[in-house]
Amino acid sequence: MAWLLAGTAHAQTVAGAEAVGEDEIVVTAQKRQERLQEVPISVAVLGGAALDAQSNGGVSEALRNVAGLSLTNTAQGGGSQLTIRGVAANGATLAGSSTTAYYIDSVPFGLVKSAILPDTNAYDMERIEVLRGPQGTLYGANALNGVVRLLTNDAKLDRFELKGRAGVSTTKGGEASYRGDVAVNVPIVEDKLAVRLVAGFENAGGWIEQPNRGIKDANDQKSRNLRVKVNAQPTERLNIGLGVSISRIDQDSPNYANATNVQTTTVPLPQRLDYDAYSARIGYDFDGFTATSATSYLKFANVGERDYTAFGPLQTLHTDIRSKVFTEELLLNSTTSGSWRWSAGAFYRDAKDDLFQTLFLLPAPINFRDKSRSYAVFGQLTKAMFDGRLELSGGLRYFNDRVSQIEVTPVTGNPAQALARRTETFDAVTPRAVITWLPSRNFTAYASYSQGFRSGFNQSPTIIRSAPGIPPVKADRLHNYEVGAKGTMLDGALTFDAAVYYIDWNKIQQNLNVNLNNIVYAVTVNGTGASGLGVDLSLTARPVRGVDIGGTFSWNDLTLDDPVVTQTAGGPVTLYDKGDRLAFSPEYTASGFVDIGFPIGTMEGKLSGSINYRSKIPARLLSAGVVRRFISDAPLTTRASFALKAQNNWTATLFVDNLTNWNKRVQPATDFSQEFRLRPRTIGLQLEFGL
């Protein structure tokens, strides 16, 4: 595929991904370069060319096309929570950090307790890799059931590049939107030193009304992005890379409303999500192995207002989460051509989350600080046998995490109890074992066992003093048993990737009320587990020249092993029954696309269409001792576009997003008062150029 259209970034597309031959993609899912075809993991790849052509949104919009992956909106700053194979970060009751590890290059967004992830600008990416299933051995905590890796383009040492895109669109019942991005690559010293700069801006026009405030189109969102990368090759063996990625997202109001796209709030609800990510990579090619040091520093801020006018006029809850994360990883990879391959490494993280909340009912604000200092050592060994047709792999990781919580002003609002502290240490060993069969370059089958985990954390120090019998929250662990196959057929005209798996998730971190000495406390606990079978399937085909079709399908029956029971003043209440699905966990996801290319004189034309489906998701809320139940609708969204590409690398694309104007409930707002909804039908034009 020489180019793909605006509107859809198709999983496993070749465009924009590093290739070793025609239609062969190289990935680094196992932290070494390998053909995607030969990696014994269920991996989806989104190529950079398709991401550049995407008509709206950022990475989150592209990820909707990945089998088994779904996104949950958050009210604050346009962030999301990622769910792979039904393993939702919330478990059953909105608790715990992310179950999916999220990387921008070598920068992990591994926050101490928050599961909110940014909607990163998808322009000028080399590719996105989505690893389905636990990756605890190579990626550590938070890779409980998957990893999303955003790999941006490095600065090229040998040539000047300039490219950009600009787009404008209008939304049914809303404001106009516009965006612009530019990327420039400049060699400073030929073949030795280069710089790449990427900048972008997007104004996503609002479409939700706030009649009680007299405001139309109240949910405008503005995004600003800047990325700088430096690539140095002082010698043939030494490579140095530096990177800075800055993002600012400001939203006037969240995207929840009633069926007529109206918010009933009487107060402003601005949201903000910012991050600054810094990275340094040094790699050296020794005889027989490579050594790579990856250092990163992340500053993350998520700020927002929540409507609390039910407790008084003009009242809001102000929440401010600020995180700082420093990481260092040293990785050694073998490079010899024998039958043994190995990887070994060490990892260190120093992370801090500050939570500041202003509550109108309290005489002082609440301020918590969670800190984590962790280290890990890991390794993986592979033995190839029978001329490389069979491989046996094993891996192991040891992880140790010392976490503490300082309560500057506790929930009692009593400053005399300030500066309470609680510290705990958690550790884990996560193994991985794989058998891989490679009968040819065009087919791979594998069977694997792997584990993922999330670290534990502390209860509030105030609660510990009041109820010393309440234990800390231990790490939860997920076991995955999987068989899969991937390959190409019919001289490359058909590509497939299929996996069948069984999940056993133990001691899920959950927010519940517990009764201790006849007093009810709201705490986080290790609750019931969940288990179930699942299937992922991806297919792409080129039946004739110029026509590409494909689709993805995912199903899982991940359900609770036991009831989820919480306590109230009136006694125990069952939130979920045995066999219920987890909160925000869909049973099915599916997508499909078709691209039809044809010449128009000296230009190339292409028609494209796509469809995305996600099944209904459940949620529960305990309010005044009564369980409120929510079942979403099942989003079914369609897109269509027509693109015209000139020989001078100019492309114009006319697109329609949400073609059918689907406008039902995607998920509930935090208090279930209203529901998140998709942007209505949007029609636009996008121009792209490249030099």
N, C-alpha and C positions, 0 to 999 in steps of 0.2 A: 504494500500500500504506500503510494508516494505521499498521499495526504488524506486527511480525514476532515469531516465537516464540523462546523459549529453545532453545539447543542448536545453532543454525546461523546464522551471519552470511553471507548469500548474496552473492556477488560481483555487482556492478553493481546492487544494490538501490537503490531511490530513498529509502527510509525513512532519515531523518536527514541526508541530503545536501542541500546548498543547492540550491534549485530556482528556475528562472526561469519556469517554466510547469509545467503538469501533467506529471509523470513526466519532467522534464528536469533533468539534473544538471549543476551547474557545478563544474569542477575547476580546479586551478592547477598541473597537471602541467608546463606550459611556463612556469611562474613568472609567469603572468598569468591572469586569470579568463576561462575559455572553456567553452562547452558541451561536455560529454564527447563528444557525438555528432560534433563537428567537430575533435577533437584527432587529428592523424595519428600517433598512437602507440598501441600495444596497452596499454590501461589497464583495470585492474579497480578497482572502487570498492566498499567495504564501508561501509554507512550507519550512523550513530550509533545509531539506534533498535534495529537488529538487534544491534549490539554490546552495548548495555545489557541486552538480553534473553538474552544468551549464558549458558548454564547452568554452564559450568566453564572454568577456565583464563583466559589473557589473550589478547594479540594473536596469539601463536603458534597457538592453537587456531583462531582465525578465519581465519588465512592458509591453513590447509589446504584451504579451499574455493576458492582462486584457481587458475585454470588455469595449468599450467607452473611452479608454485612448490612446493617441498618443503622440509622442515626436517630437519636433522640434530641430534640431541641432543648435548650435551656433558656430561661428568661433573661439571663445576663449576657449582654454583649454579643449575641449571635453565636455563642459557643455551642458545642454539641457533645454528646456522649456516644461513643462508638460501641456497637454490639456485634460480635461475630458469633455465628452459630447459636444465637439465642442467649448467650452468656452476658446478661446485662449487668452493668456496673452497679445498679441499684439492688441487685439480688431480688428479694421480695419486697423490701421496705426502704428503698432509698438510702443505702449506706455503702461506705467503702470507696476506695480510690478506683481508678480506671481498671477495667479488665483487659484493655487493649493497650499495648505499648505504642507510643507515638513518637516518631523521630523526624526532625528536619535535618538532613545530612547526619552528622554525628551527635546532634543535640537531642537528648531524650527529654520529653515533657513528662518526667516522672515526679509529679507533685506528691507531697506527703499524704494528703487525704482527699484532695479534690479530684473529681472525675471529669471536669470540664476541659475540653480541648478546643483550640481555635480553628476557625475556618480560614486556613492559609491560602494566600493567593497562589493559583495553580500555574501562573505564567512562567515560561522559561524553565520548566522542570525537565530533567533528563528522563525520568520515569517515576512512577509510584509503584512500590511493591506492597502487596497485601498478603501476609502470611497467615493462613487460617490454621487454628489449632494451637495448643500450648507451645511456647518457645522459651520456656524458663531456663533451659540449659545454656543457650547462647545469649539470651537477652535479659534474663533475670526477672526481678519483681515487675509486676504490672503486665508482663506478657502472659497473663493467666490463660488466655485463649486466643492470642493472636498479636500481630505486630503490623503497624502501618508505617512504612518508611517513605518519606518524601525526599527524593534525591535530585537536587538542583544541578544545573549545568555548571561544570567547572570552567574556569577561564581557559581558553584555547591558546596555546603558545605560538601557533604558526599562522594565524590569520586574523584579519579584522572582520567583525560582524556587526551588523546593525539590523534590528528588526523591531516591529511594533504592531500594535492593534488598537483600534478605536471603535467604539460601538455606542449606539443609542437605541432605546426601546421605549415603548409605552405599554402600561399595564391597564387592563380593563378596570375602570372605577378608581384608578390611582394616578400617581404622578409619573412623569417621564424619568427614565434612568439613563445614565451615561457612564462610560468607563474609558480608560486609556492606559496602555502599558507600553514600555519601551525597554529594550535590552541592547547593550553595546558591549562588545568584546574588543579590547585593545592590547596587542602585544607590546610590551615595553622593551624587552630584550628578546629578539627572535629565538625561539626554542628554549628560552631560559626563564622568562618572567612575563606574566600577563595579568590583566585585571578585567573583571567582568562586572558590570553594573546593571541592575534591573530596578525599575521604579514603576509604580502603578497607583492609580486612583480609581475608585468606583463610588458613584452615588446611586444607591438603589432607592428609587422613589417609593414613598409610602403608599399604602392602599387601605389602611384601617382608619376608621373615623372615631373621634372622641367627642360626641355631641355635648356631653356634660361640661366640657372645657371649651367648646366652640372651635375645635381643631379638626380639619380635614387632613387625610393622608398623614396620620400621626407617627407612623413607624418608619420614617426615613432611616437609612443606614449609610454611613460614610466610612470607606475603608481606604487607608493609605499604607503603602508598602515600599520598603527599600531593602535591597539586597546587594551586597558587595562581596566578591570573592577574588582572592589573590592566589595565583598558582605559580610556584617556583620550582624549577628543575635544575639546581646547581650542578649536579652530576647525573650520569646515567642511572645511578643507583639511589640517589637521594631525591625525594619529592617533599615539598612543603606546601600546605594549603591553609589559608586563613579565610574566615568567613564572618560576616555580620548580616543578620536578618532582623529587620525592625518592622513591626506591624502595629497599626492603630485602627481599631474598629469602634465607632461611636454610633449608637442606635438611639433614636428619640423615644422609642417605646417597643416592647416585645411584640412578636407576631402572633399573639393570641387574641381571639375575638369571638363573637357569636356568629350565627349562620349568615347574618347580613353584614359581616365584617365591621362590627361596631364593638368598641371597648366602652364599658360603662364607668370607667374610673373618673374620679373628679380631681386627681392629682397627677402631676408629671411623673413619668416612670423612665427616666433616661438610663441607659446601660452602656458599659464600656468594657472592652477587652483588649489589652495591650500586651505585647511581649517584645523583648530585646534578646536575641540569641547570638552568642559569640562562640566561635569554634576555631581550633587550631589542630591541624593534622600533620604529623611528621612520619614519613615512611621511608624505610631503608631496605634495599634488596641485598641481603647477604647471600653467600653461597649456600643453597639448599633451603633457605627460608626467608621470609620477609618479617620485619618488625614494624608495627604501626602504633604510634601514640596518638590518641584522640582525646583532646581536652575541650570541655565546653562549660559555658556559664550562661544561665538563663534567668532573666527577670520577667515575671509574669504578674499581671494585675487584672483582676476581674471585679468590676464595681457595678452595682445596680440598686435600684429602688423597687420595693414591692408595695403594692396597695394594701394598707392596713386601715382603711377608713371605716371598716366595720367596728373598730374600737374607738373611733373618734374622728371628727371632721379633719380633713387635710392631713391625715397621718400616713406616714410611710415607714417602712423598715429599710434602713440603709445598710447594705452589706458590702464590705470591702475586703477582698481576698488578695493578698500580695505574697508572692512566692519568689524565692531565690534558690537556684539549684546549681551546684558545681559538680562536675563529673570528670573522671579521668579513667581511661581504659587503655591498657597495653595488650596488644594482640600479636601473637606469633602464628604464622601460617607456613606450612611446609610447601616447597616448590619443586621438589624432586619428582621425577617421572616414574618412580617405582610403584609397587602395588600398595604401599602404605601412604595415607594422607593424614595429617594431624593438624589440629588447631589448639592453642592454649592461650589463656589470658587471665588478666586480673582487672578488677573494676573497683572504683571507689566513688562514693557519692556523699555530699554534704548538702542537705536540703533543709529549707525553712519555709513554713507557711504561717503567715499572720492573718488572723481573722478578726476584723473589727466590725461590730454591729452597733448601730444606734437604735435603741428601743425606747419609744415614748413612755412606756409604763415604768421604766427603771430610772433611778436617780443618776445613774452613771452608765456609760457605754460598756459593752462586753468586749474584751480583748483576749483572744487566745493565741498562743504561739506554739506550733508543733514543729519539732526539730527531729531530723533523722540523720544519723551518720552510719553508713553501711559500707561493707566491702564484700567482695566475692572473688573466688577463683574458679575457673572453669576450663574444660577441655573436651575435645571430641576427636575420636580416632576412627579411621575407616580403612578396611582391608578389602582390596579388590582381588577376586579369584576368577578362575576359568576365563582367562584372557579379558577380564574386565566385565564379563557378563553378569556377575553376581558380586554384590558388595555388602559387607557387614559393618555397621557403624554403631558406636556407643559413645555417649557423652555424659558428663556429670558436672554439676555446679554446686558449690557450697556458698551460702549467703548468710551474712550476719548483720543485723540491723539494731542499733541502739536508738530508741525513740524516746522523746520527752515532751511533755506538755506543760506550759506555764500559763496559769490563769491570772492575768493581770487584774481584771475586775470580774468576779464571777457572776453567775446568773442571778444570785440573790441581790445584786446591786449594792452590796455592802463593801465599801472600800477597805474596811478593816481586815477583810479576808484576802486582800490582794496578794499576788506573787506566790500563790500555791503552785507546787511543782510535783510532777509524777514522771518516773523514768522506768522503762522496761527494755529488755533485750530479747529479740526474736532471731531464730536462725532456721535454715531449711537446707535440705539436700534434694536436688531435682535431677533425676536421671532421664536419659533418652536412649532408645534402642531402635534400630531400623535395619530391615533387610530389603535390599533393592535389587530388582532383576532388570537388566538392560540387554535384551536379546538383539537389539539393533539401535541405530541412531534415531529411529523414528518411533520407538516405543519404550516406555518405562513403567514398571509396576513396583509397588512397595507395600510393606506392612510395617507399622511403627507403634511404639508405645512412648508416650511423652507426658511430662508433668509441667504444670504451671502453678504459680502461687502469687499471692499478694501478701505483703508484710502486715503484721498486726499494728495496733496502736493503743493508746491509753484512754481510759475513761477520764472524765473531768476530775481534776484533783478535789474539787469541792464535793462531788458525789462520792469519791473514794473515802473522804473523811467522814461523810454522813453515813455511808453504807460500805464499810470495809470488806464486806463479803462479796461484793461485785468484782469479778475478775477482769483483767485486761482483755482486749479483743485480740485473739490469736490470729495467726496467718490462716487464710483459707487456701485450699489446695484443690487442683483439678487434675484428674487422670483422664487421658485420652487414648483410646485404642482405635487404630485407623488402618484401612487398606485403600489404596488408590492406584489409578493408572492414568497416564497421559501420553499423547502421541499425535502423529500426523499420518494421514492416509491419502490415497489417490493423488500421489505426487505433490503433496502439500496442499491439496484443495480442501481438505477437511482436517481441523485441529480440535482435539477434545481434551478435557481434564475432568476426571471424576473421582470422587472420594466418598467412602462410607465410613462412619465413625460412631463410637459410643463414648459418651461423656459421663463421668462420675465426679460431681463437684461436692466437696465436703466442707462442713462448718462455714456456711455462707455468712458473711458479715451483714447483719441486719439491725436496723433501728427498731427497738421494741420497748414497751413498758414492762418492768419487772417488779414484783412484789417482794420486798425484803422487810421482815419485821413489821408487817402490816402498813408499810409505806410504799407507795408506787413511785418508781424512778424511771425517767425516760433516758435510756442508755443504748449503746450499741453492743450487741452480743454476737457470739457465734451460734447461729441457729441451725435449722434443718438443712439437709443437703438437697441436691437435685440431680437427676440422671435421665438419660434418654439417648435414642438413636438419632442419626441424621445423615443427610445426603447432600453433597454439592455437585453440581454439573455445569460445565461451560462448553459451548460448541461454537465454532466459527467455520464458515464455509465460503468458498469462492466457486460457485457452480459454473460460471462462465467469466471470461475476462471482463473486468469493469464492474462486476457485481459481487458484493460482500454481504453476507447475512450471518447472524449469530444470535445467541441467547444464553442466558444463565437461569438456573433453577436451584433453589435451596429449600430443604425441608428438615425440620427437627421436631422431636417430641419431648424436648427437655422439660420435665415437670418436677414438682416438689415431691420428695420422698415421704414427708410427714407434714401434718398441719403446721401453720404458723399461727401461734397464739400470743396475744398481747394482754396485758393486765389493765384493768380500769378500777376505779373506786368501787364499782358494783360487781367486780369479779372478772374472770377471764373472758376474752372475746376472741373468736377465731377470725383472723384476717383472710387466710387462705386455707383451703382444704388440701389434703393429700391428693396429688394428681393434677392440681392447678398449674397453669403456666406461671412463670416468673413475671414480675412487673416489667412492662415495656419490652417484652421478649416476643417477637413475631414467630409464628409457626412456618410461614412461607415467605420467600422473596423470589422475584423473577424479573427478568428483563429481556428485551429483544431489540434488534436493530436490523436495518437494511440500508445499504449504500449502493447507489446505481450511478456509475460514472460514464460519461459520453463526451465526444468532441463536439465543439461548437465553433466551426471555423478554425482559427488558430488558437482558440482557448479550450479549456476543459470545464465541463459542467458536471455537477453531481447533485442528485436528489438523495435526501437522507430522511429516515424516519426512525423513531425509537419509542419504546413503551417500558414503563417501570411499574411494578406491583409489589406491595407489601401487605401481608395479611393483618387482620385486626390485632391490637395489643391490649392487654388488661392492665388495670391499676387499681389500688385500694387506698383508702384514706380513712383513718379513725378520727371522727369529729364528734365531740361531746358524747363519747361512749358509743357512738353508732358507726358501723362500717359503711362507708360510701363506696360504691362500686362503679367503675368506669370501663367501658369497652369502646375503643376507637372505631372509626370506619376504616376501610381498607383502601389506601390511596392507590389510584390507577392513573398515572400521568403519561401523557404523550407529547412528543416533540416532532417537528418537521422543519426541514430547511432546504434551501437551494443555494448552491455556491457556484461561483464563476471565477476561474483562476486564469490570469493572463500569463503570457510567457515571461514577463518581466517580474514575476514573483509578487504580483498584486492579486489579492483574493477579496471578493465581495460576497457576503453571505446574507441572505434574507432568511429569518428564522421565526418560528412560532413556538413558544414554550407553553406547556399546559394547554394544549390545543383544545381539549374538551372543557376547559374552565372548571376542573374538579375543585370543589370547595367544601368538603366535608371535614369531619374531625380527624386530625392526625394524632393528637395526644392531648391530655389535659394540662392546663396550667397547674401550678404547684398546689393551689387550694381548690382545684376542681371547679372554680367558678366559671371559667370560660375554657376554650380549647385553642390549641395551636392549629393554624391553617396554612395551606400552601398559597404562594403568590398566584393571583388569578392569571388568566390568559395574557401573555406578554408577546408582543410583536416587535421585531427590531431588525436593525441592519448593522453588520460588523464588517470593518475593513482591516485587512492584514497586509503587511509588506515585509520584505526581507531583502537585504543587500549582502 
